[in-house]
């Protein structure tokens, strides 16, 4: 058994958020009373505030993507639990601009309910509110599922691309349509060779026989529909890429942004090996890997697993992906010479 380092388990999330705000005091502000983080220096051209959120335990999602070029605010819930609607309402009201606020919601029942209630409260106050529903997980696409595909790795790419678009002054309807398009072009799949550690018991969250892996695991520790015998990375990647390519209908002209994401307990050594296999297999299919992200972006506490997300991008999406951002967790990128958005000066930069 392995216990989490905490003063007391119920205090872990709040203690972590206070520490996060301390570490990134030049970028974010932690509103302890209402339970959200907001960006200190969003781009001045924004007409719409961007708000996301979800359960804690997925760090750096979503708090690590608050800042210039991405989210205006993020609402963290308890571990693997939706934020309360009052958190979402308070955050959205605080960052709403003249054209309202856009809520970026992963497709889980609790998130949909709480973000939905917050949207109703915002409308009651006369604040325009749109929603982008993120549902990219091919493993949970089933006629037997009441909620449909889960929201997973695509959340990071949606937040990045919509943040860049918002920085150029786009309106609410335009951003909502763009976000819906990005989600439609994204699909993800996750596997795990060991579950996460339960914060409550300090024991594995579920049993997985030696020599097997979960194919299609969820980021809240949901068991997959399939448990497979362990296999080489090459064979595993081939099956994953085939599933993703079929879901996206990839063709020879596809240009892909590839996210290889650790779920919390996998080394970078392994993740880069995953990327090599995925890129090789995509090249074999005639698809062009034009951008890559490798690391821990959407975790499941310490789960020993990884996910692969593919985004079939066009010129506009690539340009928005390449736009500058300054958040605690996004890799720093300078503004391209022709970028129209005005970025606020980051502390320590030369004027």
Long-range contacts (C-beta under 8 A, 24 or more apart in sequence): 1-201, 1-202, 1-203, 2-197, 2-202, 3-202, 4-197, 4-199, 4-202, 9-199, 9-200, 12-79, 12-199, 13-56, 13-76, 13-78, 13-79, 16-56, 17-63, 17-76, 20-63, 20-328, 23-328, 24-328, 26-346, 26-347, 26-348, 27-66, 27-67, 27-68, 27-326, 27-327, 27-328, 28-63, 28-66, 28-67, 28-328, 31-90, 31-91, 31-94, 34-86, 34-87, 34-90, 34-91, 34-94, 35-75, 35-76, 35-83, 35-84, 35-86, 35-87, 35-90, 36-73, 36-74, 36-75, 36-76, 36-83, 36-87, 36-88, 36-90, 36-91, 36-94, 37-63, 37-66, 37-73, 37-74, 37-76, 38-66, 38-72, 38-73, 38-91, 38-94, 38-95, 39-66, 39-67, 39-68, 39-71, 39-72, 39-73, 39-95, 39-327, 40-67, 41-67, 41-68, 41-326, 41-344, 41-345, 41-346, 42-68, 42-72, 42-95, 42-344, 43-68, 43-69, 43-166, 43-167, 43-341, 43-342, 43-343, 43-344, 44-342, 44-344, 45-167, 45-168, 45-169, 45-341, 45-342, 46-72, 46-97, 46-166, 46-167, 46-169, 47-97, 47-98, 47-99, 47-166, 47-169, 47-170, 47-171, 47-172, 48-97, 48-99, 48-100, 48-101, 48-102, 48-130, 48-166, 48-170, 48-171, 48-172, 48-175, 49-73, 49-92, 49-95, 49-96, 49-97, 49-100, 49-101, 49-102, 50-95, 50-101, 50-102, 50-104, 50-159, 50-162, 50-163, 50-166, 50-175, 51-75, 51-88, 51-91, 51-92, 51-95, 51-101, 51-102, 51-103, 51-104, 52-103, 52-104, 52-105, 52-155, 52-159, 53-77, 53-83, 53-87, 53-88, 53-91, 53-111, 53-115, 54-82, 54-83, 54-106, 54-108, 54-111, 54-155, 55-79, 55-80, 55-81, 55-82, 55-83, 55-220, 56-80, 56-81, 57-196, 57-199, 57-299, 57-300, 57-301, 58-219, 58-298, 58-299, 58-300, 59-299, 60-296, 60-297, 60-299, 60-328, 60-329, 61-155, 61-156, 61-297, 61-298, 61-299, 62-155, 62-159, 63-328, 64-327, 64-328, 64-329, 64-330, 65-156, 65-159, 65-160, 65-163, 65-327, 65-328, 65-329, 65-330, 66-327, 66-328, 67-325, 67-326, 67-327, 67-328, 67-330, 68-167, 68-324, 68-325, 68-326, 68-327, 68-343, 68-344, 68-346, 69-160, 69-163, 69-164, 69-167, 69-323, 69-324, 69-325, 69-326, 69-327, 69-330, 69-343, 70-159, 70-160, 70-163, 70-325, 70-327, 70-330, 71-104, 71-159, 71-163, 71-327, 77-110, 79-199, 79-301, 80-220, 80-221, 81-110, 82-108, 82-110, 82-111, 82-113, 82-114, 83-111, 83-114, 84-114, 85-113, 85-114, 85-115, 85-116, 85-117, 85-118, 85-121, 86-118, 88-114, 88-115, 88-117, 88-118, 89-117, 89-118, 89-121, 89-122, 92-118, 92-122, 92-127, 92-129, 93-122, 93-125, 93-127, 96-122, 96-127, 96-128, 99-128, 99-171, 99-172, 100-127, 100-128, 100-129, 100-130, 100-172, 101-127, 101-128, 101-129, 101-130, 101-172, 102-129, 102-130, 102-131, 102-132, 102-162, 102-166, 102-172, 102-175, 102-176, 102-179, 103-129, 103-130, 103-131, 103-132, 104-131, 104-132, 104-134, 104-155, 104-158, 104-159, 104-162, 104-179, 105-131, 105-132, 105-133, 105-134, 105-151, 106-134, 106-135, 106-150, 106-151, 106-152, 106-155, 107-133, 107-134, 107-135, 107-147, 107-148, 107-149, 107-150, 107-151, 108-147, 108-150, 108-151, 108-220, 109-147, 111-151, 112-147, 128-172, 130-172, 130-173, 130-175, 130-176, 131-176, 132-158, 132-162, 132-176, 132-179, 132-180, 132-183, 133-180, 133-183, 134-158, 134-183, 135-183, 136-183, 136-186, 136-187, 136-188, 136-309, 137-187, 137-188, 137-189, 137-190, 137-216, 137-218, 138-187, 138-188, 138-189, 138-216, 138-243, 138-244, 138-247, 139-189, 139-190, 139-215, 139-216, 139-217, 139-218, 139-224, 139-225, 140-216, 140-218, 141-247, 142-225, 150-218, 150-219, 150-222, 152-188, 152-190, 152-218, 152-219, 152-298, 152-307, 152-309, 153-186, 153-188, 153-190, 153-259, 153-261, 153-297, 153-298, 153-307, 153-308, 153-309, 154-182, 154-183, 154-186, 154-187, 154-188, 154-309, 154-311, 155-298, 156-259, 156-261, 156-293, 156-297, 156-298, 156-309, 157-182, 157-186, 157-257, 157-259, 157-309, 157-311, 157-321, 158-182, 158-183, 158-186, 160-320, 160-321, 160-325, 160-330, 161-317, 161-320, 161-321, 163-323, 163-325, 164-320, 164-321, 164-323, 164-325, 164-341, 165-320, 167-323, 167-341, 167-342, 167-343, 168-340, 168-341, 182-311, 182-317, 185-248, 185-311, 185-312, 185-313, 185-317, 186-309, 186-310, 186-311, 186-312, 187-244, 187-247, 187-248, 187-309, 187-310, 188-244, 188-259, 188-307, 188-308, 188-309, 188-310, 189-216, 189-240, 189-243, 189-244, 189-307, 189-308, 190-216, 190-217, 190-218, 190-219, 190-263, 190-305, 190-306, 190-307, 190-308, 191-215, 191-216, 191-217, 191-224, 191-236, 191-240, 191-305, 191-306, 191-307, 192-217, 192-224, 192-263, 192-303, 192-304, 192-305, 193-230, 193-304, 193-305, 194-265, 194-303, 194-304, 194-305, 195-221, 195-303, 195-304, 196-221, 196-263, 196-264, 196-265, 196-300, 196-301, 196-302, 196-303, 197-301, 197-302, 199-301, 213-305, 214-305, 215-239, 217-263, 217-300, 217-303, 217-305, 218-300, 219-263, 219-298, 219-299, 219-300, 219-307, 220-300, 221-300, 221-301, 221-303, 233-270, 233-273, 233-274, 233-277, 234-277, 237-274, 237-277, 237-278, 237-281, 237-308, 238-277, 238-281, 240-278, 240-308, 241-278, 241-281, 241-282, 241-285, 241-308, 244-308, 244-310, 245-282, 245-285, 245-287, 245-310, 248-310, 248-312, 250-282, 250-285, 250-287, 250-310, 250-312, 251-286, 251-287, 252-285, 252-286, 252-287, 253-286, 254-286, 254-287, 254-288, 254-312, 255-287, 255-288, 255-290, 255-312, 255-313, 255-314, 255-318, 256-282, 256-287, 256-288, 256-289, 256-290, 256-291, 256-310, 256-311, 256-312, 256-313, 257-290, 257-291, 257-292, 257-293, 257-310, 257-311, 257-313, 257-317, 257-318, 257-321, 258-282, 258-289, 258-291, 258-292, 258-293, 258-308, 258-309, 258-310, 258-311, 259-292, 259-293, 259-297, 259-307, 259-308, 259-309, 259-310, 259-311, 260-292, 260-293, 260-294, 260-295, 260-306, 260-307, 260-308, 261-293, 261-295, 261-296, 261-297, 261-298, 261-306, 261-307, 261-308, 261-309, 262-295, 262-296, 262-297, 262-299, 262-305, 262-306, 263-296, 263-298, 263-299, 263-300, 263-303, 263-304, 263-305, 263-306, 263-307, 264-296, 264-299, 264-300, 264-301, 264-302, 264-303, 264-304, 265-302, 265-303, 265-304, 265-305, 266-304, 266-305, 266-306, 268-294, 268-295, 270-306, 271-295, 271-306, 274-306, 274-308, 278-308, 282-310, 290-318, 291-318, 291-321, 291-322, 293-331, 297-329
